[in-house]
Structure formats: structure tokens, C-alpha cells
């Protein structure tokens, strides 16, 4: 048997969904949710121009909503569900990042043609840094090189919620990306 020249990036393949399918699922969710909620993750970044596709919807909220069939619990707080065939993570942080997520929810913004508000990219970047996943590196780089985040505001959010060390690391990352872009 011939070995594939493409390596698998994770233990399980994730089906990527068309933005239109995600939009329809968001509309259905917006009709059913009766509490503050906002989009984060890949679909939220698409609203700011990211070309990255995603295979699910990530929604932060104040509590796991009722009236949904829930699946697995999320290790950091919340639960999984599905809406119109789209996997949905209802994120309700129960760890030391609660403040970051609550503040992000308070600063959610409405974007035309999107039925749910979206977390501003400065908060999404801070959340991705807090998660510490290498899979988020491309999103962070895109946010910084496409000028969708205000660097000083992002630094303040990071310093407040992730600490001084994380803010210093963020500035080193910004400098590295600027240096690479100038080459």
C-alpha cells in the first residue's frame, strides 16, 4: 500500500463547512438563544476577513443554554451541541479566564448580516493566546498582519487578563511578525 505524502495534522479529520451553512446555523441559534451570546473562533474571524474555513461554531455565553440537545462537556466549561448539522461549542468558562470571556461578551459587536454578535478580534486574539494551541498560530499571525486588531488595545486586554509576562510575549510576537513581513 502506498503511503500518503500528506501527513495528518491531527488525530481526527475535521470536516470544513461552507460559510453559508454556518450562517444558516447561526440564524437558527439566534432565534433560540434567550441569553447574551457571541461568536468566537473561526467563523467569527471570517466576519473580519479571515480566509480560514472552520468545521464548527464557537459561541460564548453566560450559561449553557437550555432547550438544546447537549453532548460532551467542554473541559474548560460549557458543552457541545449541534444546530442544523453544524457542531456547536457553547463556551461558559469555569477557570481562571472567566473574566476575559465575560468582558469579551460585554464588548460583543453586531455585524450586518450576522444574526449573532461577534467578539471583537482583540479579545479573540487574547483567547487564542490563553489557549496556547499551536493550531491558533496561523489565526494570530493573520490578525496581526491584516491589521484587524488594535495592538495597544490587545496588549491591554492581555495584560489585564493573562498577566505581564503574556503581554511581554505578545509584544515580542508582534515584533517578530513585523520583522518577518519586512524581509
ZAKELUM-479509 format. One record per residue (C-alpha): x negated, z negated, y negated; residue in one letter. Coordinates in steps of 0.25 Angstrom, whole numbers. Each point is the difference from the previous one (the first is absolute). Example, Ala and Ser with C-alpha at 12.3 -4.5 7.8 and 13.67 -1.06 7.14 Angstrom:
<recs>
REC      c1      c3      c2   r
REC     -49     -31      18   A
REC      -6       2     -14   S
</recs>
This chain:
<recs>
REC      c1      c3      c2   r
REC       0       0       0   X
REC      -5       4     -14   X
REC      -3     -11      -9   X
REC       7       1     -14   X
REC      -9       2     -12   X
REC       9      -8      -8   X
REC      -1     -15       1   X
REC      12      -9      -1   X
REC       0      -8     -12   X
REC       8     -12       5   X
REC       5      -5      13   X
REC      14       7      -1   X
REC       3      12      -7   X
REC      10      -1     -12   X
REC      10      10      -3   X
REC      -1       5     -14   X
REC      14       2      -7   X
REC       4      11     -10   X
REC       2      -6     -14   X
REC      15       5       0   X
REC       3      -8      13   X
REC      -7     -12      -7   X
REC       9       2     -13   X
REC      13       0       8   X
REC      -4     -13       8   X
REC      -3      -6     -14   X
REC      13       4      -5   X
REC       7      -6      12   X
REC      -8     -13      -1   X
REC       3      -1     -15   X
REC      15       0       3   X
REC      -1     -11      10   X
REC     -10     -10      -7   X
REC       6     -11      -8   X
REC     -13      -6      -5   X
REC     -12       3      -8   X
REC      -9      10       7   X
REC     -10      11      -3   X
REC      -8      10       7   X
REC     -15      -2       3   X
REC      -9       8       9   X
REC      -2      15       3   X
REC      14       4      -5   X
REC      -2      -8     -13   X
REC     -13       7      -3   X
REC       6      14       3   X
REC       9      -3     -13   X
REC     -13      -2      -8   X
REC      -5      14       5   X
REC      -8      -4      13   X
REC      -1      11      10   X
REC       0     -10      12   X
REC      11       1      10   X
REC       6     -12       7   X
REC       8      -4      12   X
REC       8     -11      -5   X
REC       5      -8     -12   X
REC      -5     -13      -5   X
REC       9      -8      -9   X
REC      -3     -13      -6   X
REC      12     -10      -2   X
REC       3     -14      -2   X
REC       5      -3      14   X
REC       3       8      13   X
REC      13       7      -3   X
REC      12      -2       9   X
REC       8      11       6   X
REC     -11       7       5   X
REC      -5       1      15   X
REC     -13      -6      -1   X
REC     -12       2      10   X
REC     -13      -7       0   X
REC      -4     -10     -10   X
REC     -12       3      -9   X
REC     -12      -9       1   X
REC      -1      -2     -15   X
REC      15      -2      -2   X
REC      12       9       2   X
REC       6       9      10   X
REC       1      14       5   X
REC      12       8       1   X
REC       5      15       0   X
REC       8       8     -10   X
REC       5      14       4   X
REC     -11       1      10   X
REC     -11      -5     -10   X
REC      -8     -12       3   X
REC       1     -11     -11   X
REC      -8     -12      -2   X
REC       7     -11      -9   X
REC     -11      -8      -5   X
REC       2     -14      -4   X
REC     -14      -6      -1   X
REC      -1     -14       5   X
REC     -15      -2      -2   X
REC      -9      -3     -12   X
REC       3      14      -6   X
REC      15      -4      -3   X
REC      -3      -1     -15   X
REC      -6      14       0   X
REC      13       6       7   X
REC      10      -8      -9   X
REC      -7       5     -12   X
REC       0      14       4   X
REC      14      -1       4   X
REC       3      -5     -14   X
REC      -7      12      -6   X
REC       6      11       8   X
REC       3      13      -7   X
REC      11      10       1   X
REC      -4      14       2   X
REC      10      11      -1   X
REC       6       6      13   X
REC      -5     -12       8   X
REC      12     -10       4   X
REC      -9     -12       1   X
REC     -10      -5     -11   X
REC     -15       2       3   X
REC     -11     -10      -1   X
REC     -10       4     -11   X
REC     -13       6       5   X
REC      -8     -11      -6   X
REC       7     -10      10   X
REC      -1       9      11   X
REC     -15       1      -1   X
REC      -1     -15      -1   X
REC       8      -1      13   X
REC      -8      11       7   X
REC     -13      -8      -4   X
REC       7     -13       5   X
REC       3       7      14   X
REC     -15       4       1   X
REC       3      11      10   X
REC      -9      12       0   X
REC      12       9       1   X
REC       4      -4     -14   X
REC     -14       5      -6   X
REC       5      15      -2   X
REC      12      -5      -8   X
REC      -8     -10      -8   X
REC     -10      12      -3   X
REC      11       9      -4   X
REC       7     -10      -9   X
REC     -13      -2      -7   X
REC      -4      15      -1   X
REC      13       5      -4   X
REC       2     -10     -12   X
REC      13      -6       5   X
REC      -5     -14      -2   X
REC      -4      -7     -13   X
REC     -13      -6       5   X
REC       0     -12      -9   X
REC      14      -4       3   X
REC      -3       2      15   X
REC     -12      -9      -2   X
REC       8     -11      -6   X
REC      10       1      12   X
REC     -11      -1      10   X
REC      -7     -11      -7   X
REC      13      -8      -1   X
REC       5       2      14   X
REC     -13       3       8   X
REC     -10      -8      -8   X
REC     -13       3      -8   X
REC      -8       5      12   X
REC      10      10       3   X
REC       1       4     -15   X
REC     -15       2       0   X
REC       0       8      13   X
REC      11       9      -6   X
REC      -9       3     -12   X
REC     -11       4       9   X
REC       9       9       7   X
REC       5       6     -13   X
REC     -15       2      -4   X
REC      -3       7      14   X
REC      12       9      -1   X
REC      -4       4     -14   X
REC     -14       2       4   X
REC       4       9      12   X
REC       9       8      -9   X
REC     -11       3     -10   X
REC      -9       6      10   X
</recs>
